Amino acid sequence: MRKSYVELLERFKEACVLDEVNMFLYWDRDVTMPKKGGKQKAEQVALISKLEHERRIDPRVGVLLKTILTHDEFENLSDLEKRNVFLIQRQYHKIINVPAVFVGEFNKQGVIANEAWEKAKDQSDFSVFQLELEKMVVMNKKYANYLNPDKDPYDVLMDYSEPGMSQEKFEKLVIPLKEVIVSLIKECSQSNYQPKNTILKRKVTLTLQKKINLDILNVIGFDLERGRFDETVHPFTTGSYDDVRITTKYFEENFLSAIMSTMHEAGHGEYEHYAGKNGKYQPVGMWCSDGVHEGSARFYENIIGRSLAFWKYYYPKFKELTDDIFTNVSLEDFVAVINKTEPSAIRVDADELTYDLHIILRFELERDLINGRIEVKDLPSIWKEKMKTLLGYDVKNDAEGVLQDIHWSDGLMGYFPTYTLGNIYGAQIFSKLKEDIPDWEKEIEVGNLQKVLNWFRKNVHEEGNAQDSYDLVEKITGEKVSSKYLADYLSNKYTNLYKLN
C-alpha cells in the first residue's frame, strides 16, 4: 500500500508541474508575449493542458486508488495522507469522463477568445468578441455535461471552483446580504457627510505609482525573491510556492486602482507562497478553494488595505513618495475617500459596499447563459439593464460594461461567485482574528503588520487543503459559514464612515 501511495503522489506531482508550466504560458500571454503570438501560444497551451489532463485521468490512478482504499493497512495512514487520497479520488471521479482532447481544445479556445476580448475591449465593441464567447459558452456547457450530466450545468461549474457550492447554497448566503447592502447604500447616499471624491482624481505619475506599489509589497512582506511583480491588462496572480507572479495595472488619474489591485494580488500571492506547509505538490499542500483564495485576496485588499490602521502607519510614507500631491489632504479625508461608496462601472475598482452587487450581476448572467435563458448576443443590453437596476449606474460603453472582465474569455464560468464567498469567509475569519488579537489596529498603526498577517497565514494559508472551505471556516471560527459577519462588518464600517448614527 505504501508503494502505491508514493506512486500516486508522484503522478499527482507530475500533473501539478504540467499545470505550473501552463500557468506560466498564460502569464507569458498576458505579460510578455509578442502581439502576434496568440495562435502559437494557443497551440502550446492546448498541448500542455491535454498532457496534464491525461496524467490526472490515467487508468493507473484508478488502480492505485483502489489498491490503497481497499488495503488492510489503509487506516494506518495519517489524517493528512487520507486527505490526499480523498482529494485525488474526488478529482479523479469528477473529471474521468472529460476527454483529454476536449480539455486541450477548451484551453486553446481560451487563448483565442482572450485575444478577441483584448481587441474588443480596446475598441469598446462587443461584436469583435461575440463569436469567440459563443464558442466558449458552448464549451462550458459541454464541460459541465462531461463532469456531471445529471446536475444543473451551472451548479456543476460552481462546484468545480468551490467544492460543494450550488446556486441554492449561494443564494441563501447572498439574498439576506443583498438586503443589507442595498439599504446601506441608500442611507449612505442620503447622509449629510460625503467624502471628498476629487482627491482620487489627482494625477500620480506611473513612475511614482510603481514606487508606491513596490514599497507596499515590501511593507506586506511579499517575497520578491520568490515572486515577480509586473503590469498587465487585467491584474492576476499565477504560480506557486517559490515562483509566484503577481500583476497590477496603472492609471495616471486613478492611483487607488493599482494600490488596491496590488494588495489584492499580494493576498493571492501570499497564499501560494505558504500553502505548501503540509507538503508541496500534494493535494493538502495546495490552496483550499477559489473562494478561500479570493477571501485571502479581499482580506489583504480591504480589511487591511482600506483600514484606518494601515493608513495611520503608511500615509506619511505615501505623502513622502508622492511629493506635494497630497500635502493638503488629511488622513481622515484620505481614508474616507478610499472607502467612499458610490455606484460605479468597474468591478475591480468598486468599493466594499457595492462590490457584491457586481458579483450578483455576473452570477445571474452566467446562470442564465449556461441554462440557455439568454443569448450571448444580448449580453451588452442585459448588462446595462442589470447595472441600472442593481446599482443605479448607466453604462456608457461596452468597455466599461460587458467587456471589463477577462474571466469569460478564459472560460471561467462559475468562478465569479467565489469573490463574494471570499468576502463572506474573510469577514467571518476576521471576527476571530479580532478576538485573538484585540489590539490588531494598534499593531498595524506602528507598522507591525506581520503579527496580523502571520495569524492569517497560520490559520488560512498554511492549512492548505487539509479541509474544504466550509470546514476550514468552521475550524477557525467555531461557527458554520454565515453572511451575517460580512453584513455586520459592512454595517459598522459604513455607519461610522458616513456618520449615520
N, C-alpha and C positions, 0 to 999 in steps of 0.2 A: 504493500500500500504506500509506503514512504517513497519508493521509487516512482510510483505513479503520480504521487502528489508533486514531487520535484519536477517531473516531466511536464505536468500540467502547468506549473508556474513558468517554466521555461517557454512553453508555447504561448502563454499569455504575454510574457515579456516581449517575444518577437513581434506579436501583433501591436503592442504598445509602441515599440520602436518604429515600426512602419507608420503608425499613427502620428508620431512625432515628425517623421520625415514629411508626411502630408501637411501637418500644421505649418512647417517651415516653407513648404511650397506656397501655401496660402499667404503666409507672411511676405514672401518674396513678391507674390502677385500684387499685394496691396501697398508695399513699401518701396521696392527697388526694381521691379520688373520693367523692362522697356515697354513703351506704349503699344507696340505691335506684337508683344509676346504672348497675348492671350490664348490663341489657338494652340500654341506649343505647350503652354502651361496646362491647358485643359487635358492634353494627352498624358502629361506627367501625373497629374492628379488622378486621372481615371485609372491608370495602371497601378499606382501605389494603393489606392482605395480598394481596388479589386484584390490585390495580393493580401492586404491586411484582412479583408473580409474572409478570404479563403482560409486563412490561418484560424480565424475565430470559429468557423463552422466545419473545420476538418473533422471527418468521422472519428479520427483518433481521439479528439477531445471528448466525444461521447463515450468512447470505450474507457478512457481514463476516469471520467466522472463516475461511470457505473462501477468500475473496479473499486474506487475509493469509497463510494457511498454504501456499497454492499459488503465491504470488508469488515471482518470481526474487530479489527483494531481502529475503526473509524472514530469511536468515542475517545481514543487516546489523543486525537488531535486537539490542539489548544482552541480556545474560542475564536481567536483571530484566524487560525488555519481553517476552521469550519466555515467562518465567514467568507474566506477566499473561495472555498469550494462552492458555497451557496451562490455567491455573486457570479462566478464563472458559469455555473449551471443555469442561473436565471437568464443571463445574457445569451447563452447557447440556445436555450429553448425559445427565446424570444426571436432570435434572428436566423435560426436554422433554415427557415423556408425562404429567406431572401436570397435570390441568386447573386453570386459574386459579380457576374457580368452587369446586372442591373445596378449594383452599388457603384461600379465604375462609371457607368453611363450617367447615373444620378449626379455624381460629383463632377463629372465632365460638364454636364449641363449647368451646374452651379457656377463654374468659371465663365462659361459663355454668357450666362444670364447676368453675371456681375459686370461683365464688360459692357453689355447693353444698358444696364442700370446706371453705370457711371456716365455714359453718353447722354442718357435720358435726363439724368439729374442736372448735368451741365447745361443742357438745352431747355430744362424745365418742360419736357414734353413726354408725357406718359406713353404715347403711341410708339416711341422708339423702344420701349421696354416691354410692351404688352405681349407680343408673341412669345418671347422667351419666358415671361412669367406664366403665361398659359401652359406652356410645356412643364414648368416647374410645379404648378398646381396639380396637373395630371400625374406627374411622377410622385408627388407626395401622397396622392390617393392610392397609387399602386403600392408604394412603400408601406402604407398603413394596412393595406389588404394582405400583403405578404406577412407582415408582423402578426396580425390577428384579424382574420376575415370575419369573425363573429361579433366584433365590437364596433361601436361607432368610430369611424375613422379618425375623427378629431380627438376622441378620448385616447386612442392608440398613440397618436402623435404627442399628446400631452404627457402620457405615461413614459414615453421614450426619453423626454427631457427630465421629467420629475417622476420617478417610480411611484406608482400608487395614485397619481393625480388623475382627476377627471373633471369634466365640465361641472358636474353637480357639486363635487367637493370644492372646487374653486369658487363657484358662485355662492356657496354657503359662507365662505370667508369674506367674499368681496361685497355682497349686497348690503350687509349692515355697515361695512366700512364706507361704501359709496354714500350712504345717507349722511354719515358724519361729515365726510369731506364736502359734499355739496352745501350743507348747512353752514359749515365753517367758512367756505369761500364767500358765501353771501354776507355773513357777518363781517368778514374782513373788508370786503368791498364797501360796506356801509360805515366803517369806522372813521372817526374824525382824524385818526392818525394814519398817515400813509408814508412809507419810506420814500426817500428822495431818489427816484429812478434815474435821474440824469447822471448820477455817479457811475453807473455801469457803462455809460456811453463814452467815457473818457478814453481817449486813444492811448494804448500802450503798445509800443513797437514790438514786432515779433521777436527781435533780438532780446529785448527786456523780458518778454514773456517766457522765452526759453530759459533764461537765467533763473527766473522765479520758480518755474516748474521743476527744474533740476534741483534747486535748493529745497523745495517742498519734499521731493523724493528723498533727499538726504535727511530731512527732519523726521520723516516717517520711518526711515531706516531701510528703504528698499535697496537691496544689494546690487549695484550696477556691475559688479564683477561676476555676478551670476545672472545678469539680465541686460537688456537693451531698452533704450527709450527713443522712439522715432516718431515721425509725423506721417499721418495718412489721411485719407478722405473721411473715414468713419472710424473713430477710436475703437481699439480692440486689444485683447491680450491673447498670446499663444505661447506654447512651450510648457515645460515642466521642470521641476527640481532645480538643476544648476544652469538651465538655459531657458529663461523666461523673458519674453519680449512684450513690452507694453508700448502703446502708441497714444498720441493725442492729436488734436487739430487746433490751429491757432487762428483767431480772428482779431485784427487790429482794433476793431471797435466793439469787441466783446471779450475782454480779458478773462472774465469769470468762466467762460466756457472751457477754456483749456485747463484752468486750475481744477475745476470740478471733474472733468473727464480724466485728468492725470491722477487725481486722488481715487477716482472710481477704478481705473485700471490698476492702480497700485494695490487696491484691495483684492482684485483678481490675482495679481502677480504674487502677492504675499501668500495667498492660499496655495498657489502652485509651488512656491519655494518650500513650504513647510508641511505639505500634506503627506510626505513620504516617511514620516517617523515610524509607522507600522510596517514599513517595507517598500522600498522603491520598486516600481514595476510589478507590484502585487495589487490586486483589487482593493485591499484595505489601505494601501498606501497611495490611493488616488482620492480625488475630491468626491464628496458625498453625492451631490446632485447639482443641477444647474441652478435650482432655487437657492441652495445654500451658497453656491458660488456668487450669485447676484447679491445675496444677503451680506457677504463679506465686502463686496464692492460698494454697495449702498451704505454700509456701516462706515467705511472709510470716507466716502464722499460726503455724506450728510450728517450722520450723528457726530462724527469728528470734524469733518471739513467745513461744516456750516455752523459749528458751535461757537458760542461766545468765548468759551475757554480757549479754544485753539487760536482764535484771532487776538485775544488778550496777549498771548505769547508771541504770535507771528506778525501781528500788524506793524510793530516798529521796524522789523526787518523788511517787510513788504514796502513800507514807505521809503526806507533807505534804498532798496533796489530800484524803485520807480522814480527816484529823484524828487521833483517837486509836484508830480502829477496829483497826488492825494494829500498834499500838505494841509489843506483846509478842511479835510474830511475827518470827522471824529470817529472813534472806534464804534460808538453806538450807532451812528448813521450808516457806517460801512456794514456792520453785521446785520442791521435791519434790512438794507437793500439787497444783500446777497441771499436773504431769506424771504424777500418780498413774494407774495403770492399774486399771480396775475395770469389770466388765460393767455397762452402763447402757442405758437405753431409747432415748435421743435421739441420732441420728447426728451432728447438728451440734455437740453438746457432748461427743462421745466423745473419749477420749484417743487419742494417736497409735497405740498398740499395738492397741487393739480396733477402731479406726475401719474398717479394711479388711474386717473381718468383717461390718460393717453393709452395706458395698457388695456383698460376695459374696451376702448375703441378697437384696438388691434385684435383682442381676443374675440370680439363679436364678428369682426370681418373675417378672420381666419376660419372660425367655426362655420360661418355661412358659406365661405368659398369651398371648403373641403366637403361640406354636405350638399353642395350644389344649389343652395338657395339664392346665391348671387353669382354673377359672372365677372371675370377679370376686367372686361371692357368697361364695366360700370363702377369700378373701384374709385376713380377720381371724384365722381359726383357723390357717391355714397360717403366717401371720406369727408367731403366738405359738409354734407348734411349732419353727420355724426359729430364733427368738430363744433358745429354751431349748436347742436342740441346738448352735448355733454359739457362743452367748455365755453360756449358763447363766443367762439372765435370764428371770424370769417377768413377762410384760407384764400390766399391771394393767387397762388400758382401751384403747379404740380411739384416743384422742387421743395417747397415748404409743406407740402401735403403728402400725398401718397408715395412720393419718391424719396422721402427723407431718410429712411432706414435701409440698411444693407441686408437685413436678415432674409427677406423673401428671395432675393437674388441668389443667396447661398443655399436655398432650400430649407431654411429653418422655419418651419411652421409648427406651432405648438410650443414654441420657446418663449414668446412674449409674456405669457402669464407668470413665468418664473421671476420676472422683475418685481411684480407685486408680491409674490410669495417671498422673495428675498427681503422686501421691506417688512413684511409680517414677521418672518423669522428674526430679522435683525432687531426689530423693536422689542420683541419678547426676550431675546438674549440680552439686550441692553438693560432691561429691567433687572436681570440677575446680576449683571456687571455692577450696577449701581449699589446693589446690596453688598456685594463682595468688596467693592472699592468705593465707599461712601464719599471719599474726598477726591473722586476722579477728576473733577473740574480743577481743583487746586493743583493736582499733579500736572495736568496739561498746561495750566497757566504759567507754570515755572519751567516749561519745556520738557517735562518728564513724560513724554508720550508713551515711552516704552512700557511703563507699568500697566497702562490701559491696553496697549496693543499686544503685550505679552500675554495678558489674560485672555484676550480674544484668540490669539494664536494657539494657546494651550487648549482652550475649550472647544474651538472650532477647527482651525487649520490642522493641528496635529492629530486630531481624531480621524482625519482622512475619511474613509468609507467604512468605518467599523460598525456603523448602523445607518439605516435610512434616515432621511431628513426629519420626518416627524418624530422618530425615536431619538434622534440627536437633540432636537429642541427640547423634548421632554426630559431627557437625561440632564441637560444643562440647567433647565429652569424648574424642573419638578412638576410641570403642568403640560397638559396637551396643547397643541398649537391652537392659538386663538388670535383673531384680528383685533381684539379689544386693546391689546398693548400698543398696536400702531395707532388706533383711534385715540387712545389716551395721550400718547406721545405727541401726536399732531395737535390735539385739542389744547394741551398745556402749552406747547410751543407757540402756537398762533394766538392764543388768548393773551399770553404775555406780550408777544411782539406787537400786536395791534391794540393792546390796552383795552381789551373787550370787557373787563370787569368794571 
